[in-house]
Amino acid sequence: MNNYRDSLIISINKQLEQWFDAAHPVSVEEVRNFIQTVEASASANQLHDLTEIINSLKDQLAQDDQQEWTPPELCEHLFRLIKYCYEEMIQEDVHVHKSLDPGYDKLDVLVLDDDVAHLMLLRDELEKQGLGVLTTTDPDKAINYFYELNIGCFVTSLHIMNKNGSLVIEVVRQQNNKQFIPIIGISVDDSREARLKAYEYGVDDFQTKPLDMGEFVVRMNRQLNRKNSIDKLLFLDELTGAFNRKYFKDVFEKHRIDFMRTRQPFCIAMVDIDSFKQVNDKYGHLTGDKVLIRFVNLMKERMRATDTLFRYGGEEFAMIFPNTNQADAKHVLERLLNDFMQITFESDEEQFHVSFSAGVIEATCSREKFKDWLNLADQALYAAKTSGKRKIVIADHTIKLSIHRQINIAILSDNPLIRMILSESLKHVVEDNFETDIRTYRAGELFFADSWYQGTDPYIILLDCIMPRKDGMKVLQRLRAMPNSSQYTIVILTDRSSEQDIAKAMQMGVDDYIMKPFSVEEVQIRIKRLVQRMTD
């Protein structure tokens, strides 16, 4: 029975590959005939799960009056069958972390290690615990993560510290003056001298290789819980002195309750400093920090005593204006924008000016969920950004659903089934207030021949390491050589045995890797987490 099932699934996959690799549409009548053939074989051999899928597809086909389907339409209609066949073929090989939770809200762990095999092992074990893990072999990339993301715990090889990573520890020390980030040092050297040196570096815990993973996870969770407890005690953002994101929702809830009692309007604004990444890239992160601090100081000096400012994340801030309609809130923000643009910043004797954009929404009882209000203000902010920056936009309730951010997803693989499975399964990993444009390419040169990749929106590139002619590594190299390379979040698809490919890709600046064969659900979760990091 198993041999026949395998033979039938291989036959189905061959037919699907032919259809998906073809540039022309497929007639619906041809698909019906194929489905009937598969139904007869599945029924005769009592393959009940496959028969159930085929019956469902037959019902859909009976209601469809199209004459032909393009490959993407075909994929959408046959996705249950495609997914079933793929999972049957890989079920003995795929390694799935059942504990990975799509509703993940735990802190990220950053691991820095030039031993790629150990890096892979650590990520594998930590993700079994449901933790979000970032891995890198590059100290410079680790530093960027600290400035751009909310890192929960830093795990670092002390070997890399002795080579060229000591600056990373120094950055973490500086960050610890603003927010607590526990550091776990790992080393093959268990000598007293190595331990003393580790604690001199500033680590909070020290463990030796090979790691006892059970003990390592317990000690790491202890550090994460410690950070969580400290964070909960503080309502202030340590860098800027603004209130932090955790306090934002509490203040919103207070004003919502006041509104229900008094019917006095209040407004929410999302504020983003314009071109802040260019400030960091050109003048350095320390100068970027000075811009953030000066922005908050100005807001505190010039905004009304009743208004509240929160640092939402990175260069993005939120404001609440009590007893204020949206026209008045816009007027206040325009005054603050004008004041902020008058400030002259200096770096290495070069002077520059900075602006901000904002989106405003007036809260009413028609929508009571915190996240809904936030999305509306954020959509208005995006409208301000895309229409020239340096402006304040009021969220229009009548057109708000047409304002979306966009994330582009490119899938490069010479395997047509992988392209179609990923393109269909990633359609809904992005939140509702984002548009998603997903495109697939069977070769690197076809990707670069399409000017689509040169847009201004953020991109996620899923890249098969091995492709004919221009393989994944060459695509990665070319993207990372581009002046706007940070616009591309790149994930490689690689075999579990390809440790050298992963090491090379990390050195070239890849953001994540996914092992083949992969679970569809796990890929969805990984991409969803990447999107969250890109859009927070």
C-alpha positions in Angstrom: 0.0 0.0 0.0 2.7 2.5 0.9 4.6 1.7 -2.3 1.5 2.4 -4.4 0.8 5.6 -2.5 4.3 6.8 -3.1 4.1 5.9 -6.8 0.8 7.7 -7.2 2.1 10.8 -5.4 5.2 10.9 -7.6 2.9 10.7 -10.7 0.7 13.5 -9.4 3.8 15.7 -8.7 5.2 15.1 -12.2 1.9 16.3 -13.8 1.8 19.3 -11.5 5.4 20.2 -12.3 4.6 20.1 -16.0 1.6 22.5 -15.6 3.4 24.9 -13.3 6.5 25.1 -15.5 4.5 25.8 -18.6 4.1 29.4 -19.6 0.6 28.9 -21.1 -2.7 28.3 -19.3 -4.1 24.8 -18.6 -7.6 23.9 -19.8 -10.0 23.1 -17.0 -11.2 20.1 -18.9 -7.6 18.7 -18.7 -7.6 19.3 -15.0 -11.0 17.5 -14.6 -9.7 14.4 -16.5 -6.6 14.3 -14.3 -8.7 14.6 -11.1 -10.9 11.7 -12.2 -7.9 9.6 -12.9 -6.4 10.3 -9.5 -9.8 9.7 -7.8 -10.1 6.2 -9.4 -6.6 5.2 -8.3 -7.1 6.6 -4.7 -10.5 5.0 -4.3 -9.3 1.6 -5.6 -6.4 1.5 -3.2 -8.4 2.9 -0.2 -6.4 6.1 0.1 -9.1 7.8 2.1 -7.4 11.0 2.9 -6.4 11.6 -0.7 -10.0 10.6 -1.8 -11.4 13.3 0.5 -9.3 16.0 -1.0 -10.2 14.9 -4.6 -13.9 14.9 -3.8 -13.6 18.4 -2.5 -11.7 19.5 -5.7 -14.4 17.9 -7.8 -17.1 20.0 -6.1 -15.1 23.2 -6.8 -14.6 22.2 -10.4 -18.3 21.6 -10.9 -19.0 25.2 -9.8 -16.3 26.8 -11.9 -17.3 28.0 -15.4 -13.8 29.0 -16.6 -12.4 27.4 -19.6 -8.7 27.5 -18.6 -6.5 28.5 -15.7 -3.1 30.2 -15.5 -0.5 28.5 -13.4 -1.2 30.8 -10.4 -4.9 30.2 -10.7 -4.2 26.4 -11.0 -2.1 26.6 -7.8 -4.9 28.4 -5.9 -7.5 25.8 -6.9 -5.3 22.7 -6.4 -3.4 23.9 -3.3 -4.8 21.3 -0.9 -3.6 18.5 -3.3 -0.2 20.2 -3.9 0.4 20.6 -0.1 -0.8 17.0 0.6 1.6 15.5 -2.0 4.5 17.7 -0.9 4.1 16.7 2.8 3.7 13.0 1.9 7.0 13.1 0.0 8.9 14.8 2.8 7.2 13.4 5.9 10.2 11.3 6.9 12.8 14.0 6.3 11.2 17.3 7.5 12.1 18.6 10.9 9.2 20.6 12.3 9.3 22.5 15.6 5.8 21.8 16.9 6.3 24.4 19.6 6.7 27.3 17.1 3.6 29.4 17.8 2.1 31.7 15.1 1.0 33.9 18.0 4.6 34.2 19.2 5.2 37.1 21.6 8.4 36.0 23.3 11.6 38.1 23.2 14.1 37.4 20.5 17.5 35.8 21.3 20.5 36.9 19.3 23.3 34.3 18.8 26.7 35.4 17.5 29.1 32.6 16.7 31.6 31.9 13.9 31.0 28.1 14.4 28.2 27.6 12.0 27.5 24.0 13.1 27.1 25.2 16.7 25.0 28.2 15.5 22.6 25.9 13.7 22.4 23.6 16.7 21.6 26.5 19.1 18.9 27.9 16.8 17.3 24.4 16.4 17.2 23.8 20.2 16.0 27.3 21.1 13.2 27.2 18.5 12.0 24.0 20.0 11.2 26.1 23.1 9.2 28.5 20.9 11.7 31.3 21.1 12.4 33.7 18.2 16.0 33.3 17.3 18.3 35.6 15.3 21.7 34.1 14.3 24.7 35.7 12.7 28.5 35.1 12.2 29.1 38.8 11.6 29.8 41.1 14.5 28.8 44.2 12.5 25.4 42.6 11.7 24.9 41.9 15.4 25.6 45.5 16.2 22.9 46.6 13.7 20.4 44.2 15.3 21.0 45.8 18.7 20.2 49.3 17.3 17.3 48.2 15.2 15.5 45.5 17.1 14.3 44.7 20.6 16.8 42.0 21.6 15.8 40.0 24.6 19.0 38.1 25.3 22.5 38.0 23.6 24.4 34.7 23.3 27.9 35.1 22.1 30.9 32.9 21.5 33.9 34.3 23.5 36.1 33.0 20.7 34.7 35.6 18.4 35.2 38.3 21.0 38.9 37.5 20.9 39.0 38.0 17.1 36.9 40.9 16.1 33.8 41.0 18.1 34.8 42.9 21.3 33.1 46.0 19.9 29.7 44.1 20.0 30.1 43.7 23.8 30.9 47.4 24.1 27.7 48.2 22.2 25.7 46.0 24.5 27.3 47.7 27.5 26.2 51.1 26.1 22.7 49.7 25.4 22.6 48.4 28.9 22.8 52.0 30.1 19.5 52.5 28.3 17.8 49.1 28.7 18.9 45.8 30.2 20.0 43.0 27.8 21.4 39.9 29.5 24.6 38.4 27.9 25.4 34.7 28.0 29.0 33.9 27.0 29.9 30.4 25.7 33.4 29.0 25.2 35.3 25.7 24.8 37.7 26.9 27.4 36.5 26.2 30.9 39.6 27.5 32.7 39.4 30.0 35.5 41.2 32.5 33.3 38.6 32.2 30.6 35.8 32.7 33.1 37.3 35.8 34.6 37.9 37.2 31.2 34.3 36.6 30.2 33.0 38.4 33.3 35.4 41.2 32.6 33.8 41.5 29.1 30.5 42.0 31.0 28.6 38.6 30.6 25.8 37.8 33.0 26.3 34.0 32.6 29.1 31.7 31.3 28.7 28.2 29.9 31.1 25.9 28.2 30.9 23.8 25.0 29.6 21.3 24.4 26.5 22.8 25.9 24.1 20.8 28.1 21.0 22.0 26.2 18.6 21.3 29.0 20.6 23.4 31.5 21.3 26.1 28.8 17.6 26.6 28.1 16.8 26.8 31.9 19.5 29.4 32.5 18.5 31.4 29.4 14.8 31.5 30.5 16.0 32.7 33.8 17.8 35.6 32.1 14.8 36.4 29.9 12.5 36.4 33.0 14.9 38.7 34.8 14.8 41.1 31.8 11.0 40.9 31.6 10.7 41.8 35.4 13.1 44.7 35.0 11.3 46.0 31.9 7.9 45.9 33.7 9.2 48.1 36.5 10.1 50.9 34.0 7.6 53.0 32.2 10.3 55.2 30.6 12.3 54.6 27.5 15.8 54.7 28.9 17.4 56.4 25.8 15.0 59.2 25.2 13.1 59.7 28.4 9.7 59.3 26.6 7.2 56.9 28.0 7.6 53.4 26.6 5.4 51.2 24.4 4.1 49.2 27.3 2.7 52.2 28.9 1.0 53.4 25.7 -1.9 50.9 25.9 -2.5 51.7 29.6 -2.8 55.5 28.9 -5.0 54.8 25.8 -7.4 52.7 28.0 -7.7 55.5 30.6 -8.7 58.0 27.9 -11.1 55.5 26.3 -12.9 55.1 29.6 -12.9 58.9 30.1 -14.4 59.3 26.6 -17.2 56.8 27.4 -18.0 58.9 30.4 -17.6 62.5 29.1 -17.9 62.1 25.3 -15.0 64.4 25.0 -12.9 63.4 21.9 -9.2 62.4 22.1 -6.7 61.8 19.3 -3.9 59.3 18.7 -0.9 60.2 16.4 1.8 57.9 15.1 5.0 60.0 14.4 8.0 58.8 12.4 11.3 60.7 12.0 11.9 61.0 8.2 14.9 59.3 6.5 16.2 58.2 9.9 18.0 55.2 8.5 20.0 57.5 6.2 21.0 59.5 9.3 22.3 56.4 11.0 24.1 55.2 7.8 25.7 58.5 7.1 26.5 59.9 10.5 26.5 56.8 12.7 24.1 55.4 15.4 25.4 57.6 18.1 24.4 60.7 16.1 21.1 59.0 15.4 20.6 58.6 19.2 21.2 62.3 19.6 18.5 63.1 17.1 16.0 60.9 18.9 16.9 62.4 22.3 16.6 66.0 20.9 13.3 65.2 19.3 11.8 64.0 22.6 13.3 66.9 24.5 11.7 69.3 22.0 8.3 67.5 22.2 8.4 67.7 26.0 9.3 71.4 25.9 6.7 72.5 23.3 3.8 70.1 23.4 0.8 70.8 25.7 1.0 69.7 29.3 -1.9 67.3 28.9 -0.4 65.5 25.9 1.6 62.3 26.3 4.5 61.1 24.2 5.6 57.4 23.8 8.5 55.8 22.0 6.8 53.1 20.0 9.9 51.5 18.5 13.1 52.7 16.8 12.4 56.2 15.3 8.6 55.8 15.6 6.7 57.5 18.4 3.1 57.8 19.4 1.2 60.7 21.0 -2.2 61.0 22.8 -4.0 64.3 22.8 -6.8 64.3 25.4 -10.0 66.5 24.9 -8.8 67.3 21.4 -10.4 66.9 17.9 -8.3 65.8 14.9 -8.1 69.3 13.4 -6.6 70.7 16.6 -4.2 67.7 17.0 -3.0 68.3 13.4 -2.4 72.0 14.2 -0.3 71.1 17.3 1.8 68.6 15.3 2.3 71.1 12.5 3.7 73.6 15.0 5.9 70.9 16.5 7.1 69.9 13.1 8.1 73.4 12.2 10.0 73.8 15.5 11.8 70.5 15.0 12.9 71.4 11.5 14.6 74.5 12.8 17.1 72.5 14.9 20.6 72.2 13.4 22.4 68.9 14.1 26.1 68.4 13.7 28.4 65.5 12.9 32.1 65.7 12.0 31.7 69.5 11.3 28.8 68.7 8.9 25.4 70.2 9.7 22.0 68.8 8.8 18.3 69.1 9.5 15.7 66.5 10.2 11.9 66.4 9.8 9.1 64.0 10.8 5.8 62.8 9.4 2.6 61.9 11.4 -0.8 60.3 11.0 -3.7 61.4 13.3 -6.9 59.6 14.1 -9.7 61.0 16.4 -11.0 58.2 18.7 -14.7 57.6 18.8 -16.8 54.8 20.3 -17.4 53.3 16.8 -14.1 51.4 17.2 -12.9 50.4 20.6 -10.0 48.1 20.0 -6.6 49.6 20.7 -5.1 47.8 17.7 -7.8 49.2 15.3 -7.0 52.8 16.3 -3.3 52.2 16.0 -3.7 50.8 12.5 -5.8 53.8 11.4 -3.2 56.2 12.7 -0.4 54.1 11.1 -2.2 54.1 7.7 -2.4 57.9 7.8 1.3 58.0 8.7 2.1 55.9 5.7 0.1 58.2 3.5 2.1 61.1 4.8 5.4 59.2 4.1 4.4 58.2 0.6 3.2 61.7 -0.4 6.4 63.5 0.3 7.1 63.3 4.0 7.3 66.4 6.3 3.6 66.5 6.7 0.7 65.6 9.0 -2.2 63.5 7.6 -5.6 62.9 9.2 -7.0 59.4 8.9 -10.0 59.5 6.6 -12.6 57.0 7.9 -14.2 56.9 4.4 -11.0 55.9 2.5 -8.9 54.3 5.3 -9.2 50.8 3.9 -7.6 51.9 0.6 -4.4 53.0 2.4 -2.0 50.1 2.8 1.6 49.5 3.2 3.1 47.0 0.8 5.6 44.2 1.3 6.9 42.5 -1.7 7.9 38.8 -1.6 10.0 37.2 -4.3 10.5 33.4 -4.5 13.4 32.2 -6.5 13.7 28.4 -7.1 14.0 26.1 -10.1 11.5 23.7 -8.5 8.0 24.7 -9.7 6.3 22.9 -6.8 8.3 24.8 -4.2 7.5 28.1 -6.0 3.8 27.4 -6.1 3.6 26.1 -2.5 5.4 29.1 -1.1 3.6 31.7 -3.2 0.2 30.3 -2.2 1.0 29.7 1.5 2.5 33.1 2.1 -0.5 35.1 0.8 -1.9 35.6 4.2 1.1 35.9 6.5 1.0 39.7 6.4 -1.4 41.7 8.5 -4.6 43.1 6.9 -3.2 46.7 6.8 -0.4 45.6 4.4 -0.7 44.7 0.7 1.4 41.8 -0.4 2.8 41.4 -3.9 4.2 37.8 -4.4 6.2 36.9 -7.5 8.1 33.7 -8.4 11.1 33.2 -10.6 12.8 29.9 -11.7 16.2 31.6 -12.2 18.2 34.5 -10.9 18.5 36.3 -14.3 14.7 36.3 -14.7 14.4 38.0 -11.3 16.9 40.7 -12.3 15.3 41.1 -15.7 12.1 42.2 -14.0 12.4 45.8 -12.8 9.9 45.1 -10.1 12.8 44.4 -7.7 13.9 48.0 -7.9 10.8 49.5 -6.2 10.9 51.5 -3.0 8.9 49.1 -0.8 10.5 46.5 1.5 11.2 43.1 0.0 11.5 39.6 1.4 13.6 37.4 -0.9 13.2 33.6 -0.5 16.3 32.3 -2.4 17.1 28.7 -3.3 20.9 28.2 -2.9 21.2 26.0 -6.0 19.7 27.2 -9.3 20.9 26.9 -12.8 23.1 29.6 -14.3 22.8 32.4 -11.7 22.5 30.4 -8.4 21.2 31.8 -5.1 24.6 32.8 -3.8 25.2 35.0 -6.9 21.8 36.6 -6.4 22.6 37.2 -2.8 25.9 38.8 -3.6 24.4 41.1 -6.2 21.6 42.3 -3.9 24.0 42.9 -1.0 26.2 45.0 -3.4 23.3 47.3 -4.1 23.3 50.8 -2.4 19.8 50.1 -1.0 20.7 46.5 0.1 19.0 47.0 3.5 15.7 47.2 1.7 16.0 43.4 1.0 15.4 40.8 3.8 17.0 37.7 2.3 16.2 34.1 3.4 18.0 31.2 1.8 16.5 27.7 1.2 19.2 25.1 1.7 19.7 21.4 2.4 20.3 20.4 6.0 23.7 19.0 5.0 24.8 22.3 3.4 26.6 23.8 6.4 29.2 25.5 4.1 26.4 27.2 2.1 25.0 28.6 5.3 28.4 29.8 6.5 29.0 31.5 3.2 25.6 33.1 3.1 25.9 34.5 6.6 29.2 36.1 5.6 27.5 37.6 2.6 24.7 39.1 4.7 21.8 36.7 4.6 19.1 37.4 7.2 17.8 33.9 7.8 17.9 30.3 6.4 15.2 27.6 6.0 16.2 23.9 5.7 14.8 21.8 2.9 12.6 19.9 3.0 10.5 22.4 5.0 7.1 22.4 6.7 4.7 24.9 5.1 3.5 26.0 8.5 7.0 26.6 9.8 7.9 28.7 6.7 4.7 30.7 7.3 5.7 31.4 10.9 9.3 32.3 10.0 8.2 34.8 7.4 5.5 36.2 9.6 8.2 36.9 12.3 10.4 38.6 9.7 7.5 40.8 8.6 6.9 41.7 12.3 10.5 42.7 12.7 10.4 44.7 9.5 7.3 46.6 10.4 7.6 47.1 14.2 
